[in-house]
């Protein structure tokens, strides 16, 4: 059974990394942010997951009441946005080379 892509229902502003930057004239989709995003599963090393959890919890404790939850997924989306901003610098044939090309 072929699964229908959520892409056709996605908010174009969310795909540009601008979930919070909406004009006053645009309609905001109903529901929480996580329901408006597309699902993408990834594999993480145990050290990556542990540090994501550590940082998301620390940031959540430090933030003011209310507002968007800061989760591991929030941090992953931020990291993806940063990577995409530097995509023109990406080069390499393995993970280490790709990482080095955008971090130097």
C-alpha positions in Angstrom: 0.0 0.0 0.0 1.5 3.3 -1.1 1.6 5.9 1.6 0.4 9.4 0.8 3.1 12.0 1.2 2.4 14.7 3.8 4.4 17.1 1.4 1.2 18.1 -0.4 -0.3 19.3 2.9 2.8 20.9 4.3 3.2 24.6 4.9 5.8 26.0 2.5 7.1 28.4 5.2 7.9 25.4 7.4 10.0 23.8 4.7 12.0 27.1 4.4 12.8 26.9 8.2 10.6 29.8 8.9 7.9 28.3 11.1 7.7 31.3 13.3 8.0 33.9 10.5 4.4 34.1 9.2 2.8 37.1 7.7 -0.4 38.5 9.4 -2.4 37.7 6.2 -1.5 34.0 6.0 -3.8 31.4 7.6 -2.1 29.4 10.3 -2.8 25.7 10.1 -4.6 24.4 13.2 -2.9 22.1 15.6 0.5 21.8 17.3 3.7 22.3 15.3 4.7 18.7 15.3 1.5 17.8 13.5 2.3 20.3 10.7 5.8 18.8 10.1 6.8 15.9 8.0 8.0 12.7 9.6 11.5 11.6 8.8 13.2 8.8 10.8 17.0 8.9 11.3 19.6 6.8 13.0 21.7 8.5 15.7 24.7 7.3 17.6 24.1 6.8 21.3 26.4 9.7 22.2 24.5 12.0 19.8 21.1 11.0 21.3 22.4 11.4 24.9 23.8 14.9 24.2 20.6 16.0 22.4 18.6 14.9 25.4 20.9 16.6 27.8 20.8 19.9 25.8 17.1 19.9 25.1 16.4 19.4 28.9 18.8 22.1 29.9 17.3 24.5 27.4 13.8 23.6 28.5 14.6 24.3 32.1 16.2 27.6 31.3 13.5 29.0 29.0 10.6 31.2 30.1 7.2 29.6 30.7 5.0 29.0 27.7 6.1 29.0 24.1 7.3 26.2 22.0 8.6 23.0 23.6 12.3 22.4 23.1 12.9 18.8 22.3 15.5 16.6 20.7 13.6 17.1 17.4 13.7 20.9 17.8 17.5 20.7 18.0 17.7 18.3 15.1 15.6 20.8 12.9 18.0 23.7 14.0 21.0 21.6 13.0 19.4 20.7 9.6 18.7 24.4 9.0 22.4 25.2 9.7 23.6 22.4 7.4 21.3 23.6 4.6 22.6 27.2 5.0 26.1 25.8 4.3 25.0 23.2 1.6 27.1 25.0 -1.1 30.2 24.1 0.9 29.3 20.4 1.3 31.9 18.0 -0.3 33.2 14.6 0.6 32.5 11.0 0.2 31.9 10.0 3.8 30.4 11.5 7.0 33.7 12.7 8.4 34.6 14.5 5.1 31.1 16.1 4.8 31.3 17.3 8.4 34.7 18.8 7.9 33.6 20.6 4.7 30.9 22.6 6.5 32.6 23.1 9.8 35.9 24.7 8.7 
